[in-house]
Amino acid sequence: MNCIDFFLTALDVNVRYNKSTISKHAVHSFRLVRMILVFRRVPDINHLLQSIYRGVANMFWILVLTGMVIYVYTVMGVMLFKDNDPRHFQDLGYGLRTVIQLTTADTDWLTIIY
């Protein structure tokens, strides 16, 4: 680990003071790899990161299911209200915008109704 630290520090000094051809972003990427190596060696941090990863994966699937429900309600809204309210439900794009606005309480129900 000390060899990696020395190499990264020497590379960083070279980039900063000698105008090296290696970009700063490449050096920061190497530092990120170093942090991953540190996280693997500490069991508590490793356990914490695995828990966060599992939580984010579950949130992704919740977003997928929510998107499917919003899509179904959008299709139903377009099919049912296309003739009565073409301003909000004339096609799938307008319907999707309207349903998301109503879901997130961005607009009031009275704005959509009248």
HELIX and SHEET records of a PDB file:
HELIX    1   1 ASN A    2  TYR A   17  1                                  16    
HELIX    2   2 LYS A   24  ARG A   41  1                                  18    
HELIX    3   3 PRO A   43  PHE A   81  1                                  39    
HELIX    4   4 PRO A   86  PHE A   89  1                                   4    
HELIX    5   5 LEU A   92  THR A  103  1                                  12    
HELIX    6   6 TRP A  109  ILE A  113  1                                   5    
END                                                                             
